[in-house]
Amino acid sequence: MPVSPMNRRAFVKKSAVTGAAVAAAGTVAAAPAEAAERGPAKPPKKNRTWTFSILGTTDLHSHVFDWDYYKDAAYSDSKGNSVGVARVATLIKQQRAAKGEEHVLLVDAGDIIQGTSLAYYFARVQPITDKGAPKHPMAVAMNHMRYDAAALGNHEFNYGIEVLRKFESQCRFPLLAANALDAKTLKPAFQPYTVKRICVPGAPDIKVGILGLTNPGIALWDKDNVSGKMVFPGLVEQAKKYVPRLRALGCDVVFLTDHSGLDGSSSYGDELPYVENASNLVAEQVPGIDAILVGHTHVEVPSYTVKNAETGEDVLLSEPYCWGYRLSVFDFELELVRGQWKVTRKTAQTLNPNTVDEDPEIKRLLEADHELVVKYVNTPVGTCTEDLSAAESCWKDVPIMDFIHQVQMDTVKAGLSTADAALPLISVAAPFSRTADIPAGSVTIKDIAGLYIYDNTLYGKKLTGAQLKDYLEYAAKYYYKVPAGTKVDTATLTNANSFWDYMYDTAAGVSYDIDIAQAEGSRIKNLSWNGTPVADDQVFVVAVNNYRANGGSGYPHIAAADIAYSSTNEIRQLMIDYVTAKGALDPKDFAVTNWRLTQDGTPVFS
């Protein structure tokens, strides 16, 4: 993603008329002696100036400490990143010490309470909604860090509105979402904005309006939790309503925190009339915005400018990656002009917390919670007869994916009506993590959680054979075209069309080839069920997660398909229960997936 240069200060030069005084009728020019007696002219009085900063985080996903619960070890990656708000908190302390406490605001752009085993533990194992339960660790950490506001992310809704409301009640800062509305009244279901005052001694306060916007995709992705309760109009539409209101309230600076990327794309196609990643469109189409903290897309954009189409003013945007990898720093300079503060300069950058220590106070506050979760994820649930790796799951049929398929098919099969049980049953699932591994020998909760990292629930939906082929063709656009006779390099084979691993589904219960030498839309070959080619009008029950079933990633047909089964049980927990009941995982017990990549019919991998 291109990153624009930082905004430059614009200077307006005013011309001054100099020279001899012009004598008007009835006036006399001052004599040189009189001018000398008055002394030299005083320089013009300079306007008052002030600086302040807004620090921003996003997509923290309940990373408190620099720890990987799936590996039961300190977090590490090839780029040397660290994770967790405990390290970010130290950077924030440094910023406040360098600039002054009264010169710094702190804001988040959403996706706070889902994403790690710690998040799951305090939503499901020892939920914060239970009487006498402790506060959510993210509320404790963010209260300690003194956040001023946070936008709601789509993952805030994953555990239901009750958990979200409880988390909201534990926060000493507002959760903002101007485009999360009550479904019946169409009034804001959460606080749309907050106004913060920066005290300037001897001058008017600087009023900073902070507007929060969340993602319209919540209506699809968490349909089961929000349908009939909340609706989510577009970011541009709601910003056009609230930005003028903030200006009318006298805000000198209008700052947006958007849980929405900045490339104008949508992963859900035309399933919704609103854009998923709309921050650039908000900046371009809504006048009166100074800067936007961007979230949702898990990328680092230190500084990016968009010119507003109506005013020609530059809007400054920054996105600090995710998980606490980075901290965005917006620096503003203002000048007091005729009693009104005006922004004269604004810049943005991202800081890396990987060189600082974790905040000792956060460690003191939350170490016990962390240790509780570590103990939980290391709980043994069974054994496995051999090592099951997901390293090649994105281009090969591997047993670890068959494990997911088997659990989904067994669960759906047990819940079908007599009529639907007579239909052929298949499963679709995505390779969420290439680093997942279930070891031979003892299997713990963390081994399974590392394979199925999302809190999805399970559906059974009905598709015809023709629709299933369309579905698999859509999945196959995940691969780049590699002509026959060309060597296939797995490093460059996948993620075509910005189709990420979590968006790519394989299918079990049917056999098929994906011919990567063919054009998109013509890649699925030899689709068969039980040894017989699939007929267009043949009806299948498809075991599928709720994200995909409700339209996530824009797959055709599935969102509108008839429902044969649904459950509120998370697939991850179903997998844990499966291992617990079986005692031992054995790939011989799994469903045979039997898909493969080919080039003009020739298998790519043996």
Secondary structure, 3 states (H helix, E strand, C coil): CCCCCCCCCCCCCCCCCCCCCCCCCCCCCCCHHHHHHHCCCCCCCCCCEEEEEEEEECCCCCCCCCEECCCCEECCCCCCCCCCHHHHHHHHHHHHHHHCHHHEEEEECCCCCCCCHHHHHHHHHCCCCCCCCCCCHHHHHHHHHCCCEEECCHHHHCCCHHHHHHHHHHCCCCEECCCCEECCCCCECCECEEEEEECCCCCCCEEEEEEEECCCCHHHHCHHHHCCCEECCCHHHHHHHHHHHHHHCCCCEEEEEECCCCCCCCCCCCCCCCCCCCHHHHHHHCCCCCEEEECCCCCEEEEEEEECCCCCCEEEEEEECCCCCCEEEEEEEEEEECCEEEEEEEEEEEECHHHCCCCHHHHHHHHHHHHHHHHHHCCEEEEECCCEECCCCCCCCCHHHHHHHHHHHHHHHHCCCHHHHCCCEEEEECCCCCCCEECCEEEEHHHHHHHCCCCCEEEEEEEEHHHHHHHHHHHHCCECCCCCCCCCCHHHHECHHHCCHHHCCEEECCEEEEECCCCCCCCEEEEEECCEECCCCCEEEEEEEHHHHCCHHHCCCCCCCCEEEEEEEEHHHHHHHHHHHHCEECHHHCCCCCEEEEECCEECCC
